[in-house]
Amino acid sequence: MKDHNSLIDRKSEPVRYAVEIVGGDPYSRFLGHVVEDAADSYAKVSLKLKPEYCNAAARSHGGIIFSLADQAFAIAGNSRGYT
């Protein structure tokens, strides 16, 4: 598991830090999130929808959508280099 004590400097490489450290958290990896793109204050994250991510109506469960959005927000928010 990657941690915040990595060799990536949050201030000098904020986008790389956001993608590799924040984007690689255990929950995100478990769900299969893929960071498609990231830049200053921006992130595009995707995942392959699996049957177990669906609700009783065979549609994407709201929780999986919000997890995806939360991950994109976390990466975008951490891409600025603030501490």
C-alpha positions in Angstrom: 0.0 0.0 0.0 1.3 3.4 -0.9 1.5 6.0 1.9 1.9 9.7 2.3 5.6 9.2 3.2 6.4 8.3 -0.4 9.3 9.7 -2.4 6.9 11.9 -4.4 7.1 15.5 -3.2 3.6 16.8 -2.9 4.7 20.4 -3.6 7.0 19.9 -6.5 5.0 17.2 -8.3 1.4 17.7 -7.1 -0.3 16.0 -10.1 1.9 13.0 -9.9 1.3 12.8 -6.1 -2.4 13.1 -6.6 -2.5 10.4 -9.3 -0.1 7.9 -7.7 -0.8 8.4 -4.0 -4.3 9.7 -3.7 -5.5 7.8 -6.8 -3.9 4.6 -5.6 -5.7 4.3 -2.3 -6.9 0.8 -1.3 -10.6 1.4 -1.7 -10.1 2.8 -5.2 -7.9 -0.1 -6.2 -10.5 -2.5 -4.8 -13.3 -1.0 -6.9 -11.1 -0.9 -10.0 -10.9 2.9 -10.5 -8.7 4.0 -13.4 -7.3 7.5 -13.5 -7.7 8.4 -17.2 -6.3 11.9 -17.0 -5.3 14.4 -14.4 -4.0 18.0 -14.3 -4.1 21.0 -12.0 -7.5 20.9 -10.4 -8.8 18.2 -12.8 -9.2 14.5 -12.8 -11.0 12.0 -15.1 -11.6 8.6 -13.4 -13.4 5.6 -14.8 -14.3 2.0 -13.9 -15.7 -1.1 -15.5 -19.2 -1.6 -14.3 -19.5 -5.1 -12.8 -22.8 -6.9 -12.0 -22.1 -6.6 -8.3 -22.0 -2.8 -8.7 -25.6 -2.8 -9.8 -28.8 -2.3 -7.8 -32.0 -4.5 -7.9 -33.1 -2.7 -11.1 -29.8 -3.8 -12.8 -28.6 -0.2 -13.0 -25.5 1.2 -11.5 -25.9 1.6 -7.7 -25.6 5.2 -6.5 -22.9 4.3 -4.1 -20.6 3.2 -6.9 -21.2 6.5 -8.8 -20.5 8.5 -5.7 -17.3 6.5 -5.0 -16.1 7.3 -8.5 -17.0 11.0 -8.1 -15.3 11.1 -4.7 -12.1 9.7 -6.1 -12.1 12.2 -9.0 -12.6 15.0 -6.5 -9.9 13.7 -4.2 -7.4 13.6 -7.1 -8.3 17.0 -8.5 -8.3 18.5 -5.0 -4.9 17.1 -4.2 -3.3 18.1 -7.6 -2.6 21.7 -6.5 0.2 20.9 -4.1 -1.4 22.4 -1.0 -0.7 21.0 2.4 
